[in-house]
Each structure stands twice: as structure tokens, then as C-alpha cells.
Amino acid sequence: MAGIIRRNIFIALLFATAVATSAPRLAAQAPPGPIRLFVDASDAPQKILHARMEMPVVPGPLTLYYAKWIPGEHEGDGPILNVAGLKLTAGGKPVAWRRDLVNMCAIHLEVPPGTDTLGVNLDFLLSAPTTGFSAGASATPYVDDLNWNQVLLYPAGYDASDITFIPSLRVPAGWQFATALPGAKRDGDTIAFSPISLDSLVDSPVLAGRNFRVIDLTPGQNPPHEMDIAADSAAALEMPPDMQAHFRSLVAETGALFGARHYRDYHFLLTLSDDVAHFGLEHHESSDDRVAERSLIDDAGRVEFADLLPHEFVHSWNGKYRRPEDLLSPDYQQPMRDDLLWVYEGLTEYLGQVLTARTGLLTLDQAHAALAEVAATAATRPGREWRSLQDTADAAPYLYDAGHDWENWRRGTDFYEEGELLWLDVDSTLRRLTGDKESMNDFCRAFYAGGPANEPALKTYTFDDIVATLNALAPYDWAAYLRVRLDSIAPTTPTEAIENSGWKITYSNQPNEVEDTRDSFRGRVNLIFSIGLLLDTEGSVTDVIHGSPSYAAGIGPGMKITAVNGKQFSPAVLRDAVAAAKSTAAPIQLIIASGAQIQTYSVDYHGGLRYPHLERDASRPNFLDEIFHPLAK
């Protein structure tokens, strides 16, 4: 009881003194008036959108912006490359414009005398590759994912929250749609929305499609939650009842975890297609989730994307309601500073994985297997010998665009997976320090409490706020604890996190269930824990572990294995050769093509197949299974 009283006093003090923080305001007065935006997506199956704006203006110099730093993408990747056909008019006459030579997302013009409305017409090209975030492929003949930042310009010099749009959207004939935008009124195939601020508009994508399904996850409850699904086939929509139950449990479990909701309603916008970019992108009252077409109806697909919706849903609290102070860009032009992504993304990754287990989207055994693969991969990553975890966050604007070749040596966006392990260790440490009376469950109820009920809000935070919240739960030198793990070279976080939760990483020749299922789904052969190779099922090498036996043999990314020990390459033949090498002194002989060159490479390895697993350590408390245990049941 004393702990509960102390925690409640802390929460009251924290939010009695907290002030919703935003970036410095850019203008003392509002723009001239609301901008009317008409988007025609009727040609989306042809891979093109048409947009028209009626923008109130005053005569004189004017700069228009195209959104560059998109919230949730953590890099300046606004898809300006795909804007075409830009034409400005005043009174029906063309207005000349010129792009800024430094900021490619800014254009300059002179508004003619006597002009109060500027016409803006542009097309957005949807023929992007299936990579990246919202700049990637987003339309097929059956679905379209509209992000409003793709199709609009706005005046410079104002906060996005001060600029008002009156949007409307035309969808292909007969298509259905879903969005968190309020006030939708449909007339035929055109939907009109209520006036809304630019920041809320950019935060509210629209999913439209020919094959469409809406599932009410919380019938009769407030706030409402629904899953809106568009697919390239009607068959792909047939989510089995047990999976629907898991997503209903997800809503219940987040309520138990956070104790408050900061949205009016919530939409899981789910796209099922093999021909769009696959990712998840968070928004305050929705998430933009894009996965393979059969992800709801094939067992392997369900395992592959099990943790995606929990991760993006957690972002409504961690990332949207509470956001690092440095990640605010008031006009989408000011660079975001990503130094706290180990909280924004790392903590979200951790809580998303926990919720995946608590809701049954993965079984307990599968949750153990998934965690074993994450921890073993992090521990095997030699790039940790020179680049700190903190630097992976600092360098995120570049690392997001890095390829998978030499990823283990370069490091990538490791603040997700190693961030997950860091927060697992924080959870176990809280439990150890307090005799299992405080945990990350309590942190979440403290840190994400406050604010208006069932309404969007924003409270920023700093590193010191994280430390203060942890100290209120369990007095400790949390600042030093975190900085050692963030700033050190090759800290023991992966193994430490597993061991402190009551388990240990072991290896055997038996495949890890989740890793094996996901590798099969992705068409990937993962031998990084043995010979140090990651390749596709055709033999093309994706990555080589720096310092591994394959690295020592001279193999590099981009090469292609054509034969193994005199036999034509196949994944099974390669695995059999790695297993057989354990009982012979002879190296594994690989014939490899590198460009026009064909050469034999000798891999001197004799450790057999190795796959990671978790094994219970009975000498320690089993915090991990406590963490995975549902709260709402």
C-alpha cells in the first residue's frame, strides 16, 4: 500500500508541474485562412494521384514547403522526388516559381498584386519501389494508402498546428475507405472531411480499397477501436476468429498497461498486398500497417507480422502522446534529432514484444524463441565493437537507408532490437531492486498517465524525465546505468538482459521455431551463428559476419554460391555440409560467382549447425514469464 501511495503522489506531482512542450513557435499570427485541398485518387491503380489546392494568400514574396521530416520516419525523406506537374496560378494565369537551392522541399514565388487565392496543382507518382516508408509503393489495382503529406504544399513561416486545411478525397468507383480523420461525409465516390490542422492531417492517413473489411474490436465501448483491412484479394480478408480475439486482447492489455487512452478512437489500417512497401508507421489515432497479402490466413505470415500491430499501437502512447523533445519539427522542415530513439523505438519494441506474448499473438514458447533470436543476433554483431548503441540512434537518418550488406559490421537501426533488450534489463532490474513490487508496468502507468481522457495530446520528455520516473519507482543511479549501456563499446546487454530475467542463451543444431518460420517466409537462409552467412534461397549472399569463418575465407555480400562440396547449391545442401563438417577436418568447399569471376572458397568451420534458444536458469527468479503474463486476465 505504501508503494502505491508513493507512486500516486509522484504521478500527481509529475503532471501537476508538467507543461505540454512544443518546438518554438514560428509565427505570432495565423496564416491568411484555410486551404482547400482536393485529392483525386481515382487513378491510383494507374499509380498516380492528382491534387488541387485553393490557398489564401496576400500579394508579395511567398515560400511554399513540401513536408520533408515526416513524424515517425526519423529522417528527412519526404518524397519530393515523386511530385510532378506542379503548376501555380493566380486568377487563371500562371505564376512562376523556383526551387530553393539548399532546401529542395521549398519553392519561392511572387504573388501578383490583387491576388487573394493561389491555385496549386500537382500530381504524385505512385510508381515507387516496394522499399522505404510512406515514400515507398503504396498503391495497386485494389488498394491505395494515402498519406496527405504526399500531395500538399503549405506556406512557410507557421507552425503546422496553425495551418488549417479543408480536405476532400475522391476514391476509385465503389472502393471503401477508413481513416481517423473526423467528420467524413461521402457523396458518391468523394469524401469531404471537416477542417483540420496540418499536423493532424499529416497524422491521419487514409486506407482505401476494393476488397475491404471492418472489424469492430470493442463493440459498445468508448473509445471505439476497429481494424480496417484492404487487400489485393477477397480471400486475404478472412482473418480467423482466434486471431480477432488476440487483437481484442491487445486493446484490453494496453488499457491495463497504460491506464489511460489519449485518442478519440483508434483505427488499425491494415494493407494486405505483396506489391506495396511493407512496414508499420505510427499515428496518434491510427497506424499504417502494410504486410504480405496472405499474412492473416497463412500460419507463417501470422508469425512474421505478429508483433507489428502491437508495436505501432504502443506508439500512440510512446511517440505520439509522449515524444522526445528533440523529435519535434514544427513545420516539417526543421531536422529532427534522434538521440532518444532508444526510448521512442527501443521501448516501443520491448512493449510491443511483451504485448505480443500477453495477447497470444505468439505463444509463450514462440515468444521465448523470438527473444532468443534477437539476443543472439545482437551478441553476434561485431559492429558493437566500434559503434555504440547511442550512435545507432544519433545516426538514424543515415542508417535507415543503409542496405543489409555488411549490416553486422556497420550496424543498422539497432536501437530497436538492442533497445528491446535494454528495456528488458531495466524491467528485471526494477523487479530485483524492489523485491518484484515495481516493474515496467508501473513505469508505463506513471509515465503515460495524465492528459485529457480519450483526446489526443502531447507531452514531450527528455533523458532526465526518464531517469526521474525510474528513480521514483526504485532509487538507483539510473542515469549511470543507462549511459554505460548506451555509450560503451560492446556492453554485455544482450546476455545480461536474458540472464537477469531468469534465462540464458544456448545453442543447438535444432532450428529456432520463430527464426525458422520467419526465414522461410522471407526466403532467407540464416547461418550467421555457424559459418557467418546470411543469404537468400537462390544462394545470393546478403551479409557476412565480420570475423566469421566465411569472412576469413574471403566471401562478401553480393556474391552467389552455385555449388557446395561438388553439389549444386540449395539451402538443404548447404545446411547438410555445415552439419557434416563437424565430423571432418576438411573445409567446406563453395563455388561462388562474384560478378564475372567464378572461384572456389574454403570455409574452415567444424562447429556444426547452431541455432539460439532460451533455457531456464533455476538459480534466478523467472521474471521473463512474469513479464509475458497477461495483465487484463
C-alpha positions as CSV (number, residue, x, y, z in Angstrom):
1,M,0.0,0.0,0.0
2,A,2.9,2.4,0.8
3,G,4.3,1.8,-2.6
4,I,1.0,2.6,-4.3
5,I,0.6,5.8,-2.3
6,R,4.1,6.9,-3.1
7,R,3.6,6.2,-6.8
8,N,0.3,8.0,-6.9
9,I,1.9,11.1,-5.2
10,F,4.7,11.0,-7.7
11,I,2.2,10.9,-10.6
12,A,0.2,13.8,-9.3
13,L,3.4,15.9,-8.8
14,L,4.7,15.0,-12.2
15,F,1.7,16.1,-14.1
16,A,0.8,19.0,-11.8
17,T,4.0,20.6,-12.9
18,A,4.3,19.2,-16.4
19,V,3.5,21.5,-19.3
20,A,2.9,20.3,-22.8
21,T,6.0,21.3,-24.6
22,S,6.3,22.1,-28.3
23,A,9.0,23.5,-30.5
24,P,9.4,27.3,-30.6
25,R,6.5,28.8,-32.5
26,L,7.4,30.1,-35.9
27,A,4.8,32.9,-36.2
28,A,2.9,35.2,-33.9
29,Q,-0.2,35.2,-36.2
30,A,-2.1,32.6,-38.1
31,P,-1.9,32.1,-41.9
32,P,-4.4,34.0,-44.1
33,G,-7.0,31.3,-44.0
34,P,-7.9,27.6,-44.5
35,I,-6.5,25.9,-47.6
36,R,-8.9,23.8,-49.6
37,L,-7.4,20.5,-50.7
38,F,-8.9,18.3,-53.3
39,V,-7.2,14.9,-53.9
40,D,-8.3,12.7,-56.8
41,A,-7.2,9.1,-56.2
42,S,-9.4,7.6,-58.9
43,D,-6.2,6.9,-61.0
44,A,-4.4,5.3,-58.1
45,P,-4.5,1.8,-59.8
46,Q,-2.6,3.6,-62.6
47,K,0.0,4.7,-60.0
48,I,-0.8,8.4,-59.9
49,L,-2.7,10.9,-57.7
50,H,-4.0,14.3,-58.7
51,A,-4.2,17.2,-56.2
52,R,-5.5,20.7,-56.4
53,M,-5.3,23.4,-53.7
54,E,-7.0,26.8,-53.2
55,M,-4.7,28.7,-50.9
56,P,-5.5,32.1,-49.4
57,V,-2.5,34.4,-50.0
58,V,-1.5,38.1,-49.9
59,P,0.5,39.8,-52.7
60,G,4.3,39.7,-52.4
61,P,7.0,37.1,-51.8
62,L,5.8,33.7,-50.7
63,T,7.6,30.4,-49.9
64,L,5.8,27.1,-50.0
65,Y,7.0,24.0,-48.3
66,Y,6.7,20.3,-49.1
67,A,6.9,18.2,-45.9
68,K,10.4,16.8,-45.5
69,W,10.8,15.5,-42.0
70,I,7.8,13.1,-41.6
71,P,6.9,12.2,-38.0
72,G,7.7,8.6,-37.2
73,E,10.2,8.2,-40.1
74,H,13.1,9.9,-38.2
75,E,14.8,11.1,-41.4
76,G,14.3,13.9,-44.0
77,D,12.8,11.6,-46.6
78,G,9.7,13.5,-47.7
79,P,9.0,12.0,-51.2
80,I,9.6,15.3,-53.2
81,L,11.1,13.2,-56.0
82,N,7.6,11.8,-56.8
83,V,6.0,15.2,-57.2
84,A,5.2,16.1,-60.9
85,G,3.1,18.6,-62.9
86,L,3.4,21.4,-60.3
87,K,1.6,24.5,-61.6
88,L,0.7,27.6,-59.7
89,T,-2.0,30.1,-60.9
90,A,-3.4,33.4,-59.9
91,G,-6.7,34.5,-61.5
92,G,-6.3,31.7,-64.0
93,K,-2.8,32.9,-65.1
94,P,0.4,31.0,-64.5
95,V,2.7,32.1,-61.6
96,A,6.4,31.5,-62.0
97,W,8.2,29.6,-59.2
98,R,11.8,28.5,-58.4
99,R,13.1,25.8,-56.1
100,D,15.4,26.8,-53.2
101,L,19.0,25.8,-53.9
102,V,19.6,24.5,-50.4
103,N,16.2,23.1,-49.2
104,M,14.8,21.1,-52.1
105,C,11.4,21.0,-50.4
106,A,11.0,24.8,-50.6
107,I,9.8,26.8,-53.6
108,H,9.8,30.6,-53.9
109,L,7.3,32.8,-55.8
110,E,5.9,36.3,-56.1
111,V,2.1,36.5,-55.5
112,P,0.8,39.0,-58.1
113,P,-0.9,42.3,-56.9
114,G,-4.6,41.9,-56.3
115,T,-4.4,38.2,-55.7
116,D,-6.1,36.6,-52.7
117,T,-6.2,33.0,-53.8
118,L,-3.3,30.9,-55.2
119,G,-4.2,27.8,-57.2
120,V,-1.8,24.9,-56.8
121,N,-2.0,21.8,-58.9
122,L,0.3,18.8,-58.7
123,D,0.5,15.1,-59.3
124,F,2.1,12.5,-57.0
125,L,3.6,9.5,-58.7
126,L,3.0,6.1,-57.0
127,S,5.4,4.1,-59.0
128,A,8.0,3.9,-56.2
129,P,9.8,0.6,-55.3
130,T,8.5,-1.6,-52.5
131,T,11.1,-0.2,-50.1
132,G,11.2,2.6,-47.6
133,F,8.4,4.1,-45.6
134,S,5.5,6.2,-46.9
135,A,7.6,7.2,-49.9
136,G,7.6,3.5,-51.0
137,A,5.0,1.8,-53.2
138,S,1.5,2.4,-51.8
139,A,-1.0,1.5,-54.5
140,T,-2.1,-1.5,-56.5
141,P,-5.2,-2.0,-58.7
142,Y,-7.0,-2.9,-55.5
143,V,-5.7,-0.7,-52.7
144,D,-4.3,2.8,-52.0
145,D,-2.6,4.1,-48.9
146,L,-2.8,7.9,-48.9
147,N,-0.5,9.9,-46.8
148,W,-1.6,13.5,-47.1
149,N,1.9,14.9,-46.9
150,Q,2.4,13.3,-50.4
151,V,0.0,15.7,-52.1
152,L,0.2,19.1,-50.5
153,L,2.2,22.3,-50.1
154,Y,1.8,24.8,-47.3
155,P,3.1,28.4,-46.6
156,A,6.4,28.8,-44.8
157,G,6.7,30.6,-41.5
158,Y,4.0,29.0,-39.5
159,D,3.5,26.1,-37.1
160,A,1.9,23.1,-38.8
161,S,-0.7,23.2,-35.9
162,D,-1.7,26.8,-37.0
163,I,-2.3,25.9,-40.7
164,T,-5.8,24.7,-41.5
165,F,-6.8,22.5,-44.4
166,I,-10.3,21.6,-45.6
167,P,-9.5,18.2,-47.3
168,S,-11.6,16.1,-49.6
169,L,-10.8,12.8,-51.4
170,R,-12.1,11.0,-54.4
171,V,-11.6,7.3,-54.5
172,P,-11.9,4.8,-57.4
173,A,-15.5,3.8,-58.1
174,G,-17.0,1.6,-55.5
175,W,-14.0,1.5,-53.2
176,Q,-14.4,1.7,-49.4
177,F,-12.1,3.7,-47.1
178,A,-11.1,4.2,-43.5
179,T,-9.3,6.9,-41.6
180,A,-9.1,8.6,-38.2
181,L,-10.0,11.9,-39.8
182,P,-13.2,13.3,-38.2
183,G,-16.3,14.5,-40.0
184,A,-16.2,12.3,-43.1
185,K,-19.2,12.8,-45.4
186,R,-19.4,10.7,-48.5
187,D,-21.2,11.7,-51.7
188,G,-20.8,9.0,-54.4
189,D,-17.0,8.4,-54.5
190,T,-16.0,11.7,-53.0
191,I,-15.4,12.1,-49.2
192,A,-15.4,15.5,-47.6
193,F,-13.7,16.0,-44.2
194,S,-14.0,18.6,-41.5
195,P,-11.5,21.5,-41.4
196,I,-8.3,20.2,-39.6
197,S,-4.9,21.5,-38.7
198,L,-2.0,20.5,-41.0
199,D,-0.3,18.4,-38.2
200,S,-3.4,16.4,-37.6
201,L,-4.0,15.9,-41.3
202,V,-0.5,14.6,-41.9
203,D,-1.1,12.3,-38.8
204,S,-4.2,10.8,-40.3
205,P,-3.6,8.6,-43.4
206,V,-6.5,7.1,-45.4
207,L,-6.7,3.5,-46.5
208,A,-8.9,2.8,-49.5
209,G,-9.6,-0.4,-51.3
210,R,-11.8,-2.6,-53.5
211,N,-11.7,-5.6,-51.1
212,F,-12.4,-4.1,-47.7
213,R,-13.3,-5.3,-44.3
214,V,-14.0,-3.5,-41.0
215,I,-13.8,-5.4,-37.7
216,D,-15.1,-3.7,-34.5
217,L,-12.7,-4.7,-31.8
218,T,-14.5,-3.1,-28.9
219,P,-18.3,-3.2,-29.5
220,G,-20.2,-0.8,-27.3
221,Q,-17.0,0.5,-25.6
222,N,-15.6,4.0,-25.6
223,P,-13.3,4.9,-27.2
224,P,-14.0,2.7,-30.2
225,H,-11.3,0.6,-31.8
226,E,-11.6,-1.0,-35.2
227,M,-9.4,-2.9,-37.7
228,D,-9.8,-1.6,-41.3
229,I,-8.4,-4.0,-43.8
230,A,-7.8,-3.6,-47.5
231,A,-6.4,-6.4,-49.6
232,D,-5.5,-7.4,-53.1
233,S,-7.9,-10.4,-52.9
234,A,-11.1,-11.1,-51.0
235,A,-9.7,-14.3,-49.7
236,A,-6.9,-12.5,-47.8
237,L,-9.5,-10.7,-45.6
238,E,-10.7,-13.9,-43.9
239,M,-8.9,-13.5,-40.6
240,P,-9.7,-16.5,-38.4
241,P,-11.7,-15.8,-35.2
242,D,-8.9,-16.7,-32.9
243,M,-6.7,-14.0,-34.4
244,Q,-9.5,-11.5,-34.0
245,A,-9.6,-12.5,-30.3
246,H,-5.9,-11.8,-30.0
247,F,-6.4,-8.3,-31.3
248,R,-9.3,-7.7,-29.0
249,S,-7.0,-8.8,-26.2
250,L,-4.4,-6.3,-27.5
251,V,-6.9,-3.4,-26.8
252,A,-7.6,-4.8,-23.3
253,E,-3.9,-5.3,-22.5
254,T,-2.9,-1.8,-23.5
255,G,-5.6,-0.4,-21.2
256,A,-4.3,-2.5,-18.3
257,L,-0.7,-1.5,-19.1
258,F,-1.1,2.3,-19.6
259,G,-4.2,3.0,-17.6
260,A,-5.3,5.8,-20.0
261,R,-6.0,6.3,-23.6
262,H,-5.1,9.5,-25.5
263,Y,-7.3,9.3,-28.6
264,R,-10.9,9.7,-29.6
265,D,-11.0,6.4,-31.5
266,Y,-8.3,4.2,-32.9
267,H,-8.0,2.6,-36.4
268,F,-5.6,-0.2,-37.3
269,L,-5.2,0.5,-41.0
270,L,-4.0,-2.8,-42.4
271,T,-3.0,-3.3,-46.0
272,L,-2.5,-6.8,-47.3
273,S,-0.5,-6.8,-50.5
274,D,2.7,-8.2,-51.9
275,D,3.1,-5.2,-54.1
276,V,3.4,-2.3,-51.6
277,A,6.2,-1.4,-49.2
278,H,6.0,-3.5,-46.1
279,F,6.3,-1.5,-42.8
280,G,4.4,0.0,-40.0
281,L,4.1,3.7,-39.3
282,E,2.6,5.1,-36.2
283,H,0.0,7.8,-35.9
284,H,-1.8,9.1,-32.8
285,E,-5.2,7.7,-33.6
286,S,-4.3,5.1,-36.2
287,S,-1.5,3.0,-37.5
288,D,-0.5,2.5,-41.2
289,D,0.4,-1.3,-41.3
290,R,1.4,-2.9,-44.6
291,V,2.2,-6.6,-44.8
292,A,2.1,-9.5,-47.3
293,E,-1.2,-10.4,-48.8
294,R,-1.7,-13.7,-47.0
295,S,-0.5,-12.6,-43.6
296,L,-3.8,-13.2,-41.9
297,I,-4.5,-16.6,-43.4
298,D,-1.2,-18.4,-43.6
299,D,0.4,-19.6,-40.3
300,A,3.9,-18.4,-41.4
301,G,2.5,-15.0,-42.3
302,R,0.9,-14.7,-38.9
303,V,4.2,-15.4,-37.1
304,E,6.0,-13.0,-39.4
305,F,3.9,-10.0,-38.6
306,A,2.7,-11.0,-35.1
307,D,4.5,-8.1,-33.4
308,L,3.8,-5.3,-35.9
309,L,0.4,-4.1,-34.8
310,P,1.3,-4.2,-31.0
311,H,4.5,-2.1,-31.8
312,E,2.6,0.6,-33.8
313,F,-0.3,0.7,-31.3
314,V,2.2,1.3,-28.4
315,H,3.4,4.3,-30.3
316,S,0.1,6.1,-29.6
317,W,1.4,6.4,-26.1
318,N,5.1,6.3,-26.7
319,G,5.9,8.6,-29.6
320,K,2.6,10.4,-30.0
321,Y,1.3,11.3,-26.6
322,R,4.8,11.3,-25.0
323,R,7.5,12.3,-27.5
324,P,11.2,13.2,-27.2
325,E,11.6,16.9,-27.1
326,D,14.2,16.8,-29.9
327,L,11.9,14.9,-32.3
328,L,9.5,17.9,-32.8
329,S,9.7,19.7,-36.2
330,P,7.1,22.5,-36.1
331,D,6.9,22.9,-39.9
332,Y,8.3,19.5,-41.1
333,Q,11.5,21.3,-42.3
334,Q,13.5,21.6,-39.1
335,P,15.7,18.5,-38.7
336,M,14.7,16.1,-36.0
337,R,17.4,14.9,-33.5
338,D,17.1,11.2,-33.0
339,D,19.2,10.7,-29.9
340,L,16.3,9.3,-27.8
341,L,15.2,6.7,-30.3
342,W,16.4,4.0,-27.9
343,V,13.3,5.1,-25.9
344,Y,10.9,6.1,-28.7
345,E,11.6,2.9,-30.7
346,G,13.5,0.7,-28.3
347,L,11.0,0.9,-25.5
348,T,8.2,0.6,-28.0
349,E,9.9,-2.6,-29.4
350,Y,10.1,-4.0,-25.9
351,L,6.5,-3.2,-25.0
352,G,5.3,-4.4,-28.4
353,Q,7.0,-7.8,-27.9
354,V,5.6,-8.1,-24.4
355,L,2.1,-7.4,-25.7
356,T,2.6,-9.9,-28.5
357,A,3.1,-12.5,-25.8
358,R,0.4,-11.3,-23.4
359,T,-2.2,-11.3,-26.2
360,G,-1.3,-14.7,-27.6
361,L,-0.3,-13.4,-31.0
362,L,2.8,-15.5,-30.2
363,T,2.6,-18.5,-27.8
364,L,4.9,-18.4,-24.8
365,D,7.3,-20.8,-26.4
366,Q,7.3,-18.7,-29.6
367,A,7.9,-15.5,-27.5
368,H,10.9,-17.2,-25.9
369,A,12.2,-18.3,-29.4
370,A,11.8,-14.8,-30.8
371,L,13.7,-13.2,-27.9
372,A,16.5,-15.8,-28.2
373,E,17.0,-14.9,-31.8
374,V,17.0,-11.1,-31.0
375,A,19.5,-11.5,-28.2
376,A,21.8,-13.9,-30.0
377,T,21.9,-11.7,-33.1
378,A,22.8,-8.7,-31.0
379,A,25.5,-10.6,-29.2
380,T,26.9,-11.8,-32.5
381,R,27.0,-8.3,-34.1
382,P,30.7,-7.3,-34.3
383,G,29.8,-3.7,-35.2
384,R,29.2,-3.3,-31.4
385,E,33.0,-3.4,-31.0
386,W,33.3,0.1,-32.5
387,R,29.8,1.8,-32.7
388,S,27.8,2.4,-29.5
389,L,24.1,1.8,-29.2
390,Q,23.7,5.6,-28.7
391,D,25.4,6.2,-32.0
392,T,22.9,4.0,-33.9
393,A,20.2,6.4,-32.7
394,D,22.3,9.5,-33.4
395,A,23.0,8.3,-37.0
396,A,19.5,7.0,-37.6
397,P,18.8,9.4,-40.6
398,Y,21.5,7.6,-42.5
399,L,21.2,4.1,-41.1
400,Y,17.5,3.8,-42.0
401,D,18.6,4.0,-45.7
402,A,21.6,1.6,-45.3
403,G,21.4,-1.8,-47.0
404,H,21.7,-5.2,-45.4
405,D,25.2,-5.8,-46.8
406,W,27.8,-5.6,-44.0
407,E,25.0,-4.6,-41.6
408,N,26.6,-6.6,-38.9
409,W,29.8,-4.6,-39.1
410,R,28.3,-1.2,-39.9
411,R,25.4,-1.7,-37.5
412,G,21.9,-0.6,-38.5
413,T,18.9,0.7,-36.6
414,D,19.9,-1.5,-33.6
415,F,18.2,0.8,-31.2
416,Y,15.1,-1.3,-32.0
417,E,16.4,-4.8,-31.1
418,E,19.1,-3.9,-28.6
419,G,16.8,-1.2,-27.2
420,E,14.3,-4.0,-26.6
421,L,17.0,-5.9,-24.6
422,L,18.0,-2.8,-22.7
423,W,14.4,-2.2,-21.5
424,L,14.0,-5.9,-20.6
425,D,17.0,-5.5,-18.3
426,V,15.5,-2.3,-16.9
427,D,12.3,-4.2,-16.2
428,S,14.3,-7.1,-14.5
429,T,16.4,-4.5,-12.5
430,L,13.3,-2.7,-11.2
431,R,11.9,-6.1,-10.1
432,R,15.1,-7.1,-8.4
433,L,15.6,-3.7,-6.6
434,T,12.0,-3.7,-5.2
435,G,11.5,-7.4,-4.4
436,D,9.3,-7.7,-7.5
437,K,6.9,-4.9,-6.4
438,E,7.7,-2.5,-9.2
439,S,8.2,-3.1,-12.9
440,M,7.9,-1.5,-16.3
441,N,4.1,-1.9,-15.8
442,D,4.4,0.7,-13.1
443,F,6.7,2.9,-15.2
444,C,4.1,2.9,-18.0
445,R,1.2,3.8,-15.7
446,A,3.3,6.6,-14.3
447,F,5.0,8.0,-17.4
448,Y,1.9,7.8,-19.7
449,A,-0.7,8.9,-17.3
450,G,-2.3,12.4,-17.2
451,G,-3.6,14.4,-20.1
452,P,-7.2,14.6,-21.3
453,A,-9.1,11.3,-21.4
454,N,-9.9,10.0,-24.8
455,E,-8.4,13.1,-26.5
456,P,-5.1,13.5,-28.5
457,A,-2.5,15.3,-26.5
458,L,1.3,15.8,-26.5
459,K,3.8,15.9,-23.6
460,T,7.5,15.9,-24.5
461,Y,10.2,14.3,-22.4
462,T,14.0,14.3,-22.0
463,F,16.5,11.8,-20.8
464,D,16.2,13.4,-17.3
465,D,12.5,12.7,-17.3
466,I,13.1,9.0,-18.0
467,V,15.6,8.9,-15.1
468,A,13.3,10.7,-12.7
469,T,10.5,8.3,-13.4
470,L,12.7,5.3,-12.8
471,N,14.1,6.8,-9.6
472,A,10.6,7.4,-8.3
473,L,9.9,3.7,-8.6
474,A,13.3,2.4,-7.3
475,P,16.0,4.8,-6.1
476,Y,19.2,3.9,-8.1
477,D,21.8,5.5,-10.2
478,W,19.7,5.1,-13.3
479,A,21.5,7.8,-15.2
480,A,24.8,5.9,-14.9
481,Y,23.1,2.6,-15.6
482,L,21.7,3.8,-18.9
483,R,24.7,5.8,-20.0
484,V,27.0,2.8,-19.6
485,R,24.8,0.6,-21.8
486,L,24.2,3.4,-24.3
487,D,27.7,4.8,-24.6
488,S,30.0,1.8,-24.0
489,I,31.6,-0.3,-26.8
490,A,30.3,-3.9,-26.7
491,P,28.4,-3.8,-23.4
492,T,27.1,-7.1,-22.2
493,T,23.4,-6.0,-22.6
494,P,22.2,-8.9,-24.8
495,T,23.4,-11.7,-22.4
496,E,22.9,-9.6,-19.3
497,A,19.2,-8.9,-20.1
498,I,18.4,-12.6,-20.7
499,E,20.3,-13.8,-17.6
500,N,18.8,-11.2,-15.3
501,S,15.3,-12.2,-16.4
502,G,16.0,-15.8,-15.3
503,W,17.1,-17.4,-18.5
504,K,20.2,-18.0,-20.6
505,I,21.1,-18.2,-24.3
506,T,22.0,-21.7,-25.5
507,Y,22.7,-23.1,-29.0
508,S,21.9,-26.4,-30.6
509,N,21.5,-27.9,-34.0
510,Q,17.7,-27.7,-33.8
511,P,16.2,-24.7,-35.6
512,N,14.7,-21.8,-33.6
513,E,11.0,-22.1,-34.3
514,V,10.3,-18.4,-34.9
515,E,13.6,-17.7,-36.7
516,D,13.0,-20.7,-39.0
517,T,9.4,-19.7,-39.8
518,R,10.3,-16.1,-40.5
519,D,13.3,-17.1,-42.6
520,S,11.2,-19.4,-44.6
521,F,8.6,-16.6,-45.1
522,R,11.2,-14.1,-46.2
523,G,13.1,-16.6,-48.5
524,R,16.2,-16.3,-46.3
525,V,18.8,-18.8,-45.1
526,N,20.3,-17.8,-41.8
527,L,23.7,-19.4,-40.9
528,I,25.1,-16.4,-39.0
529,F,25.6,-18.4,-35.8
530,S,27.7,-21.0,-37.5
531,I,29.7,-20.2,-40.7
532,G,28.6,-16.5,-40.5
533,L,26.5,-16.3,-43.7
534,L,23.1,-14.7,-44.4
535,L,21.8,-15.5,-47.9
536,D,18.6,-16.0,-49.9
537,T,17.3,-19.3,-51.1
538,E,19.0,-18.9,-54.5
539,G,22.4,-18.6,-52.9
540,S,22.9,-14.8,-53.1
541,V,24.9,-13.6,-50.1
542,T,23.2,-10.8,-48.2
543,D,25.6,-10.4,-45.4
544,V,28.8,-12.0,-44.0
545,I,29.6,-11.7,-40.3
546,H,32.8,-9.8,-39.9
547,G,35.5,-12.1,-38.5
548,S,33.5,-15.3,-39.1
549,P,34.8,-18.4,-40.9
550,S,33.1,-17.2,-44.1
551,Y,34.7,-13.8,-43.8
552,A,38.1,-15.4,-43.2
553,A,37.5,-17.4,-46.4
554,G,37.1,-14.2,-48.4
555,I,33.4,-14.3,-49.0
556,G,31.5,-11.0,-49.2
557,P,28.0,-9.7,-49.8
558,G,26.7,-9.7,-53.3
559,M,28.4,-13.0,-54.2
560,K,26.4,-16.0,-55.2
561,I,27.0,-19.6,-54.1
562,T,26.5,-22.1,-57.0
563,A,27.9,-25.3,-55.6
564,V,28.7,-26.8,-52.2
565,N,31.2,-29.7,-51.9
566,G,30.7,-30.5,-55.5
567,K,26.9,-30.5,-55.4
568,Q,24.6,-27.9,-56.9
569,F,23.6,-25.3,-54.3
570,S,20.4,-25.5,-52.4
571,P,19.7,-24.4,-48.8
572,A,19.4,-28.0,-47.7
573,V,22.7,-28.9,-49.4
574,L,24.5,-26.1,-47.6
575,R,23.0,-26.9,-44.2
576,D,23.9,-30.5,-44.7
577,A,27.5,-29.5,-45.5
578,V,27.7,-27.3,-42.4
579,A,26.4,-30.2,-40.2
580,A,28.7,-32.7,-41.8
581,A,31.8,-30.5,-41.3
582,K,31.6,-31.2,-37.5
583,S,32.9,-34.7,-38.0
584,T,35.7,-34.0,-40.6
585,A,38.8,-31.9,-40.7
586,A,38.1,-30.9,-44.3
587,P,36.9,-27.4,-45.0
588,I,33.5,-26.7,-46.7
589,Q,34.2,-26.1,-50.4
590,L,32.0,-23.4,-52.0
591,I,32.0,-22.4,-55.7
592,I,31.0,-18.8,-55.8
593,A,30.3,-16.3,-58.6
594,S,31.3,-12.7,-57.9
595,G,30.4,-10.7,-61.0
596,A,32.1,-12.4,-64.0
597,Q,34.5,-14.3,-61.7
598,I,33.9,-17.8,-60.5
599,Q,36.1,-19.2,-57.7
600,T,36.3,-21.9,-55.1
601,Y,36.3,-20.7,-51.4
602,S,37.3,-22.9,-48.5
603,V,35.3,-22.3,-45.3
604,D,37.3,-23.8,-42.4
605,Y,34.5,-24.4,-39.9
606,H,33.7,-27.5,-37.8
607,G,31.2,-26.4,-35.2
608,G,28.0,-27.9,-36.8
609,L,24.7,-26.1,-37.2
610,R,24.0,-23.6,-34.3
611,Y,20.6,-22.0,-33.6
612,P,19.8,-19.9,-30.5
613,H,17.3,-20.9,-27.8
614,L,16.4,-19.8,-24.3
615,E,17.0,-22.2,-21.4
616,R,15.6,-21.6,-17.9
617,D,18.1,-20.8,-15.2
618,A,16.5,-22.1,-12.0
619,S,19.0,-20.2,-9.8
620,R,17.3,-16.9,-10.7
621,P,13.7,-15.6,-10.4
622,N,11.7,-16.2,-13.6
623,F,11.0,-12.5,-14.3
624,L,10.6,-13.1,-18.0
625,D,7.5,-15.2,-17.8
626,E,6.0,-12.8,-15.2
627,I,6.6,-10.1,-17.8
628,F,4.9,-12.1,-20.5
629,H,1.9,-12.9,-18.3
630,P,-1.3,-11.0,-19.3
631,L,-2.4,-8.1,-17.1
632,A,-6.0,-8.0,-18.2
633,K,-6.9,-11.6,-17.3
